[in-house]
């Protein structure tokens, strides 16, 4: 099969081909269905301006359906010689339809082809990630509600600070995920712009109905300036990965906490055997490897985010092939976030708090701020004076975990979690 840019029989040196194509032909397996969808929309647009007659459009649409079926069944693959999915699509149409197939590239470039395919990929991926994040947030919420009055030490500076609760702790991740979802929805809306029809970045001399393809492809609006379509490549992907990074920052914190809270030194939670691995030399080990891998994957995602930012700067306006390399961190980021959300949903089904151990590990010092607050209320003295007197009352303080939790009545504190707000936010996301 010929390369779309090939004008004569000279063959590209195999090392040059391998170096420039890189992993693109592999990554484009994920873009193929989106490129086919965009090609259908483009073909319909060509019929609207008279480049294709109706019968030609029907043949092209039928051939694209057949191509998708063959691709899904493994009969069509993208090779390094093809370079990308765009070449496979056009060559397939030419092979099946001859001159009719050669018309598909009228008014478009691989530059806007890959832009629209990546936009559709990111839109679909964002939806999947939002759904998985909602599921995990609901799981955290149910867990927190079930164990909302189980005490748990709260930490500052990695030292026990004040009494918290399992409900308070889990609710923090519910709210964090809900905020992450809101951010990703806003990003999803921001990138929901159709670049198809911008061609190589400078438009074409055909009266393409870009509003039609915007509607046909389900975009919210059309990205108007054809040069900006190319200049936004890297910007939109960076923003998309920022949304994914925020989710992974939430999951990373939970993972790190769980590694501490499930250690022998803490032993705050019991973990099902199906969630841990072991050691080849130390029989006693129960390793929470999923949290260590998740913690590392957060760094992988963040490095991909930084990579795209770095590659996107110092480029002249217009298309630059440097940005071919942004596909991998975007696609890898999508996979890592989806996998992390799904594995944590499984993890939450296999843990429960060990209340006896938790209470035994809580030191009396954790109540010092409470003692000071009690003195303020009992003696009607300034807090700073009560702060200095608190140590003298430490040994006589009677620990009552439930009373202490209930006493934290300020909004969002352990005794006033206001979980109904999170339930309402989750319900609103389902509408």
Helices and strands as residue ranges (DSSP letters): H 14-21, H 24-48, H 54-72, H 85-97, H 99-102, G 103-105, H 110-146, E 151-156, E 159-165, H 166-190, E 193-194, H 210-216, E 221-222, H 226-231, H 235-261, E 269-271, G 273-275, H 289-312, G 321-325, H 326-348, E 351-353, H 355-361, G 364-367, H 368-379, H 383-389, G 390-393, H 401-407, H 419-429
